[in-house]
Amino acid sequence: MLKSLSRNLAIIIAAIVMLAPVLGEARTLDEILSSKKLVVGVNPTLPPLGKFNEKNEIVGFDVDVSQKLADMLGVKLEVVKVGSPDRIPFVASGKIDFVMGAMTRNPKRAKIIDFTVPAHTEVFGVLTTKGKPYKHWKDLNDPKVKLVQVRGTTPLKFIKENVPNAEVLLLDNYPDVIRALAQGRGDAMIDVIDFVGEHMNKHKVEWKVVETPVSIYYCALGVAKGNTSLRDWLNVALFELHRDGFIDKTWKKWFGIDMIYSVKPSPYF
């Protein structure tokens, strides 16, 4: 009986193993070159990093940078649509060679994937207009200050915990918030400022980013754990793209404003 049960168990285990999906392995730099194709994950729900154009093609800052990297490699670019939940699994399983899309470096993610040097930054800070006296985000913790924010967004938690004395005007979307600031119906906004450049440019006012930000996020390219050949090449390539101004020019092309805290290229990485 025991022998029969053991034999049946072995058959079941073998069947499970055979039916289980086999995870792909990350492609090395040599394998990418041999295939003549670079496969990159881009999230089209984070404009202008990535978005769909009128032809239903993914375009944006991430695509332009990826295309430049593919050109430097001498291979064709294939863009794969990814979302926030699946972008790291896609990298870890080898479905894509690397991922873009606001991949902020942090210790938790670094347990699962490796990161290149920063490709760009995002500034979580204070946007106001010229003439306002604020020099630090803590200056906003005053009942005389009226913040204008988008209803239901993450910064509201930060405001409640860190600048609770400020008055808060809630609106439905970012264009309305920027318009309210331009019209003087509020004093400032606390958010990731880079992503509202397009809306800022629609108003003829002198904008001001408060000197001391809440935080600066460093966003890099995510590659599979241990894929050093690809990561090392990407580091060298990104150094060149920062040094020759390609990253900054491409950022302004898509965001409408200069990168608020530009990445300074360093030969030591």
Secondary structure in CASP SS format (residue, H / E / C, confidence):
PFRMAT SS
TARGET T0000
AUTHOR 0000-0000-0000
METHOD secondary structure of the structure
MODEL  1
M C 1.00
L H 1.00
K H 1.00
S H 1.00
L H 1.00
S H 1.00
R H 1.00
N H 1.00
L H 1.00
A H 1.00
I H 1.00
I H 1.00
I H 1.00
A H 1.00
A H 1.00
I H 1.00
V H 1.00
M H 1.00
L H 1.00
A C 1.00
P C 1.00
V C 1.00
L C 1.00
G C 1.00
E C 1.00
A C 1.00
R C 1.00
T C 1.00
L H 1.00
D H 1.00
E H 1.00
I H 1.00
L H 1.00
S H 1.00
S H 1.00
K C 1.00
K E 1.00
L E 1.00
V E 1.00
V E 1.00
G E 1.00
V E 1.00
N C 1.00
P C 1.00
T C 1.00
L E 1.00
P C 1.00
P C 1.00
L C 1.00
G E 1.00
K E 1.00
F E 1.00
N C 1.00
E C 1.00
K C 1.00
N C 1.00
E C 1.00
I E 1.00
V E 1.00
G C 1.00
F H 1.00
D H 1.00
V H 1.00
D H 1.00
V H 1.00
S H 1.00
Q H 1.00
K H 1.00
L H 1.00
A H 1.00
D H 1.00
M H 1.00
L H 1.00
G C 1.00
V C 1.00
K E 1.00
L E 1.00
E E 1.00
V E 1.00
V E 1.00
K E 1.00
V C 1.00
G C 1.00
S C 1.00
P C 1.00
D C 1.00
R H 1.00
I H 1.00
P H 1.00
F H 1.00
V H 1.00
A H 1.00
S C 1.00
G C 1.00
K C 1.00
I C 1.00
D C 1.00
F E 1.00
V E 1.00
M C 1.00
G C 1.00
A C 1.00
M C 1.00
T E 1.00
R C 1.00
N C 1.00
P H 1.00
K H 1.00
R H 1.00
A H 1.00
K C 1.00
I C 1.00
I E 1.00
D E 1.00
F E 1.00
T E 1.00
V E 1.00
P E 1.00
A E 1.00
H E 1.00
T E 1.00
E E 1.00
V E 1.00
F E 1.00
G E 1.00
V E 1.00
L E 1.00
T E 1.00
T E 1.00
K C 1.00
G C 1.00
K C 1.00
P C 1.00
Y C 1.00
K C 1.00
H E 1.00
W H 1.00
K H 1.00
D H 1.00
L H 1.00
N C 1.00
D C 1.00
P C 1.00
K C 1.00
V C 1.00
K E 1.00
L E 1.00
V E 1.00
Q E 1.00
V E 1.00
R C 1.00
G C 1.00
T C 1.00
T C 1.00
P H 1.00
L H 1.00
K H 1.00
F H 1.00
I H 1.00
K H 1.00
E H 1.00
N H 1.00
V C 1.00
P C 1.00
N C 1.00
A C 1.00
E E 1.00
V E 1.00
L E 1.00
L E 1.00
L E 1.00
D C 1.00
N C 1.00
Y H 1.00
P H 1.00
D H 1.00
V H 1.00
I H 1.00
R H 1.00
A H 1.00
L H 1.00
A H 1.00
Q C 1.00
G C 1.00
R C 1.00
G C 1.00
D C 1.00
A E 1.00
M E 1.00
I E 1.00
D E 1.00
V E 1.00
I H 1.00
D H 1.00
F H 1.00
V H 1.00
G H 1.00
E H 1.00
H H 1.00
M H 1.00
N C 1.00
K C 1.00
H C 1.00
K C 1.00
V C 1.00
E C 1.00
W E 1.00
K E 1.00
V E 1.00
V C 1.00
E C 1.00
T E 1.00
P C 1.00
V C 1.00
S E 1.00
I E 1.00
Y E 1.00
Y E 1.00
C E 1.00
A E 1.00
L E 1.00
G E 1.00
V E 1.00
A E 1.00
K C 1.00
G C 1.00
N C 1.00
T H 1.00
S H 1.00
L H 1.00
R H 1.00
D H 1.00
W H 1.00
L H 1.00
N H 1.00
V H 1.00
A H 1.00
L H 1.00
F H 1.00
E H 1.00
L H 1.00
H H 1.00
R H 1.00
D C 1.00
G C 1.00
F H 1.00
I H 1.00
D H 1.00
K H 1.00
T H 1.00
W H 1.00
K H 1.00
K H 1.00
W H 1.00
F H 1.00
G C 1.00
I C 1.00
D C 1.00
M C 1.00
I C 1.00
Y C 1.00
S C 1.00
V C 1.00
K C 1.00
P C 1.00
S C 1.00
P C 1.00
Y C 1.00
F C 1.00
END
